[in-house]
Amino acid sequence: MTNPIIPSERVERAIYFIRGQKVMRDSDLAALYGVETKALNRAIKRNIERFPKDFMFQLTEKEVKSLRYNSGTSKKGRGGRRYLPYAFTEQGVAMLSSVLRSPRAIQVNIAIMRAFVRIREMLSTHKEWVRKLDQMEKKYDVQFKVVFEALRKLMRPQKEERRPIGFDAGDENVS
């Protein structure tokens, strides 16, 4: 097997969960394919009949802000995008292979499809662990309840608690 054109970790970092689906943004796809975002979107618009709403959708301003916040990218400024980005589901990414036909596009599509499969496998494994934990909890007595609660806590996604930045004029602890 030859070395992949792009590392799988790079592809996996570009997959987001939006509207309950695993998707990739047009700008991330364009970077992976080695083309400008506007060139990618132009190719898609020339073949728009291949991209129904369950393959591709436009993000809302709120979704874009959420992605910007979660990924730590800067705010859009001068020279930024004029339109809201598009998100592509796994089927939409697969359809891109019929629109973009370069050798790089083929290799990138293969890497992306493998990343989607890996993520699907990880999610199903997580569900399997939860099911097994439920079965074990029913089987063992109350003395193991603390252990099961600790395991469930570890399996939950962690939310970062952030302290607000700046001065609060209503702060009573100011001397």
C-alpha positions as a Markdown table, in Angstrom:
| # | Residue | x | y | z |
|---|---|---|---|---|
| 1 | Met | 0.0 | 0.0 | 0.0 |
| 2 | Thr | 1.4 | 3.4 | -0.9 |
| 3 | Asn | 1.5 | 6.4 | 1.4 |
| 4 | Pro | -1.8 | 8.3 | 1.4 |
| 5 | Ile | -1.8 | 11.7 | -0.3 |
| 6 | Ile | -3.1 | 13.3 | 3.0 |
| 7 | Pro | -2.9 | 12.0 | 6.6 |
| 8 | Ser | -6.1 | 10.5 | 7.9 |
| 9 | Glu | -5.9 | 12.7 | 11.0 |
| 10 | Arg | -6.1 | 15.8 | 8.9 |
| 11 | Val | -9.3 | 14.5 | 7.2 |
| 12 | Glu | -10.8 | 13.5 | 10.5 |
| 13 | Arg | -10.2 | 16.9 | 12.0 |
| 14 | Ala | -12.2 | 18.5 | 9.1 |
| 15 | Ile | -15.3 | 16.4 | 9.9 |
| 16 | Tyr | -17.9 | 18.1 | 12.0 |
| 17 | Phe | -21.2 | 17.2 | 13.5 |
| 18 | Ile | -23.8 | 19.7 | 12.3 |
| 19 | Arg | -27.6 | 19.2 | 12.3 |
| 20 | Gly | -27.0 | 15.6 | 13.6 |
| 21 | Gln | -24.9 | 14.7 | 10.6 |
| 22 | Lys | -21.2 | 14.2 | 9.9 |
| 23 | Val | -20.2 | 16.9 | 7.4 |
| 24 | Met | -17.2 | 18.7 | 5.9 |
| 25 | Arg | -17.1 | 22.4 | 5.0 |
| 26 | Asp | -16.5 | 23.5 | 1.4 |
| 27 | Ser | -13.3 | 25.4 | 2.5 |
| 28 | Asp | -11.8 | 22.3 | 4.2 |
| 29 | Leu | -12.6 | 20.2 | 1.1 |
| 30 | Ala | -11.1 | 22.7 | -1.2 |
| 31 | Ala | -7.9 | 22.8 | 0.9 |
| 32 | Leu | -7.7 | 19.0 | 0.8 |
| 33 | Tyr | -8.3 | 18.9 | -3.0 |
| 34 | Gly | -5.7 | 21.7 | -3.5 |
| 35 | Val | -8.2 | 24.1 | -5.1 |
| 36 | Glu | -9.6 | 27.4 | -4.1 |
| 37 | Thr | -13.0 | 27.3 | -2.4 |
| 38 | Lys | -14.6 | 29.5 | -5.0 |
| 39 | Ala | -13.4 | 27.1 | -7.8 |
| 40 | Leu | -14.8 | 24.1 | -5.8 |
| 41 | Asn | -18.2 | 25.9 | -5.4 |
| 42 | Arg | -18.2 | 26.9 | -9.1 |
| 43 | Ala | -17.8 | 23.2 | -10.1 |
| 44 | Ile | -20.6 | 22.2 | -7.8 |
| 45 | Lys | -22.9 | 24.9 | -9.1 |
| 46 | Arg | -22.3 | 23.7 | -12.6 |
| 47 | Asn | -23.5 | 20.3 | -11.5 |
| 48 | Ile | -26.0 | 21.3 | -8.8 |
| 49 | Glu | -28.5 | 18.6 | -9.8 |
| 50 | Arg | -26.0 | 16.1 | -8.3 |
| 51 | Phe | -26.2 | 17.7 | -4.8 |
| 52 | Pro | -29.7 | 17.5 | -3.3 |
| 53 | Lys | -30.3 | 18.9 | 0.2 |
| 54 | Asp | -29.3 | 15.6 | 1.9 |
| 55 | Phe | -25.9 | 15.8 | 0.2 |
| 56 | Met | -25.1 | 19.5 | 0.7 |
| 57 | Phe | -26.6 | 22.4 | 2.6 |
| 58 | Gln | -25.6 | 26.0 | 3.4 |
| 59 | Leu | -24.7 | 26.7 | 7.0 |
| 60 | Thr | -26.5 | 29.4 | 9.0 |
| 61 | Glu | -24.6 | 32.3 | 10.5 |
| 62 | Lys | -25.1 | 30.8 | 13.9 |
| 63 | Glu | -23.5 | 27.5 | 12.8 |
| 64 | Val | -20.6 | 29.4 | 11.3 |
| 65 | Lys | -20.0 | 31.3 | 14.5 |
| 66 | Ser | -20.2 | 28.0 | 16.5 |
| 67 | Leu | -17.7 | 26.4 | 14.2 |
| 68 | Arg | -15.4 | 29.4 | 14.5 |
| 69 | Tyr | -15.7 | 29.4 | 18.3 |
| 70 | Asn | -15.1 | 25.6 | 18.6 |
| 71 | Ser | -12.2 | 25.4 | 16.1 |
| 72 | Gly | -10.5 | 28.6 | 17.3 |
| 73 | Thr | -10.4 | 30.3 | 14.0 |
| 74 | Ser | -10.5 | 34.0 | 13.7 |
| 75 | Lys | -13.4 | 36.2 | 12.8 |
| 76 | Lys | -14.0 | 36.9 | 9.2 |
| 77 | Gly | -12.6 | 40.3 | 8.2 |
| 78 | Arg | -11.7 | 42.1 | 5.1 |
| 79 | Gly | -11.1 | 39.8 | 2.1 |
| 80 | Gly | -13.2 | 37.1 | 3.8 |
| 81 | Arg | -16.1 | 35.1 | 2.3 |
| 82 | Arg | -19.1 | 36.9 | 1.0 |
| 83 | Tyr | -21.4 | 33.9 | 1.3 |
| 84 | Leu | -22.1 | 31.4 | 4.0 |
| 85 | Pro | -20.2 | 28.2 | 3.6 |
| 86 | Tyr | -21.6 | 24.9 | 2.4 |
| 87 | Ala | -21.5 | 21.6 | 4.3 |
| 88 | Phe | -21.3 | 18.3 | 2.6 |
| 89 | Thr | -22.5 | 15.0 | 4.0 |
| 90 | Glu | -20.7 | 11.8 | 3.3 |
| 91 | Gln | -22.9 | 11.2 | 0.2 |
| 92 | Gly | -22.1 | 14.8 | -1.0 |
| 93 | Val | -18.4 | 14.2 | -0.6 |
| 94 | Ala | -18.8 | 11.0 | -2.6 |
| 95 | Met | -20.6 | 12.9 | -5.3 |
| 96 | Leu | -17.7 | 15.3 | -5.5 |
| 97 | Ser | -15.7 | 12.5 | -7.1 |
| 98 | Ser | -18.0 | 12.7 | -10.2 |
| 99 | Val | -17.4 | 16.5 | -10.4 |
| 100 | Leu | -13.7 | 16.7 | -9.6 |
| 101 | Arg | -11.8 | 14.3 | -11.7 |
| 102 | Ser | -8.1 | 14.9 | -11.1 |
| 103 | Pro | -5.8 | 12.2 | -9.8 |
| 104 | Arg | -5.5 | 14.1 | -6.5 |
| 105 | Ala | -9.3 | 14.4 | -6.2 |
| 106 | Ile | -9.6 | 10.6 | -6.5 |
| 107 | Gln | -6.9 | 10.0 | -3.8 |
| 108 | Val | -8.5 | 12.7 | -1.5 |
| 109 | Asn | -12.0 | 11.2 | -1.9 |
| 110 | Ile | -10.6 | 7.7 | -1.0 |
| 111 | Ala | -9.0 | 9.2 | 2.2 |
| 112 | Ile | -12.2 | 11.0 | 3.1 |
| 113 | Met | -14.4 | 8.0 | 2.6 |
| 114 | Arg | -12.0 | 5.9 | 4.9 |
| 115 | Ala | -12.2 | 8.7 | 7.5 |
| 116 | Phe | -16.0 | 8.6 | 7.5 |
| 117 | Val | -16.0 | 4.8 | 7.9 |
| 118 | Arg | -13.5 | 5.1 | 10.8 |
| 119 | Ile | -15.7 | 7.6 | 12.6 |
| 120 | Arg | -18.8 | 5.5 | 12.0 |
| 121 | Glu | -16.9 | 2.5 | 13.5 |
| 122 | Met | -15.8 | 4.5 | 16.6 |
| 123 | Leu | -19.4 | 5.7 | 17.2 |
| 124 | Ser | -20.8 | 2.2 | 16.9 |
| 125 | Thr | -18.1 | 0.9 | 19.3 |
| 126 | His | -19.1 | 3.6 | 21.8 |
| 127 | Lys | -22.7 | 2.5 | 21.6 |
| 128 | Glu | -21.6 | -1.1 | 22.1 |
| 129 | Trp | -19.7 | -0.1 | 25.3 |
| 130 | Val | -22.8 | 1.7 | 26.6 |
| 131 | Arg | -24.9 | -1.4 | 26.0 |
| 132 | Lys | -22.4 | -3.7 | 27.7 |
| 133 | Leu | -22.2 | -1.3 | 30.7 |
| 134 | Asp | -26.0 | -1.3 | 31.0 |
| 135 | Gln | -26.0 | -5.2 | 31.0 |
| 136 | Met | -23.2 | -5.3 | 33.6 |
| 137 | Glu | -24.9 | -2.8 | 35.9 |
| 138 | Lys | -28.1 | -4.9 | 35.9 |
| 139 | Lys | -26.0 | -8.0 | 36.7 |
| 140 | Tyr | -24.0 | -6.7 | 39.6 |
| 141 | Asp | -25.3 | -5.4 | 43.0 |
| 142 | Val | -25.5 | -1.9 | 44.4 |
| 143 | Gln | -21.9 | -1.9 | 45.7 |
| 144 | Phe | -20.6 | -1.4 | 42.1 |
| 145 | Lys | -22.9 | 1.5 | 41.5 |
| 146 | Val | -20.2 | 4.0 | 42.1 |
| 147 | Val | -17.9 | 2.3 | 39.6 |
| 148 | Phe | -20.6 | 2.3 | 36.9 |
| 149 | Glu | -21.4 | 6.0 | 37.6 |
| 150 | Ala | -17.7 | 6.8 | 37.2 |
| 151 | Leu | -17.4 | 4.9 | 34.0 |
| 152 | Arg | -20.5 | 6.7 | 32.5 |
| 153 | Lys | -19.0 | 10.1 | 33.5 |
| 154 | Leu | -15.8 | 9.2 | 31.7 |
| 155 | Met | -17.7 | 8.2 | 28.5 |
| 156 | Arg | -19.6 | 11.5 | 28.4 |
| 157 | Pro | -18.1 | 14.2 | 26.2 |
| 158 | Gln | -16.3 | 16.8 | 28.2 |
| 159 | Lys | -17.5 | 20.4 | 28.0 |
| 160 | Glu | -14.8 | 23.0 | 28.7 |
| 161 | Glu | -15.9 | 25.4 | 31.3 |
| 162 | Arg | -14.5 | 28.8 | 30.4 |
| 163 | Arg | -14.2 | 31.8 | 32.7 |
| 164 | Pro | -15.4 | 35.0 | 31.2 |
| 165 | Ile | -12.6 | 37.4 | 30.1 |
| 166 | Gly | -12.6 | 41.0 | 31.1 |
| 167 | Phe | -13.7 | 43.2 | 33.9 |
| 168 | Asp | -17.2 | 42.8 | 35.5 |
| 169 | Ala | -18.4 | 46.2 | 36.9 |
| 170 | Gly | -20.9 | 44.4 | 39.1 |
| 171 | Asp | -18.2 | 42.4 | 40.9 |
| 172 | Glu | -18.6 | 42.9 | 44.7 |
| 173 | Asn | -15.1 | 41.6 | 45.5 |
| 174 | Val | -13.4 | 44.7 | 44.2 |
| 175 | Ser | -11.7 | 46.6 | 47.0 |
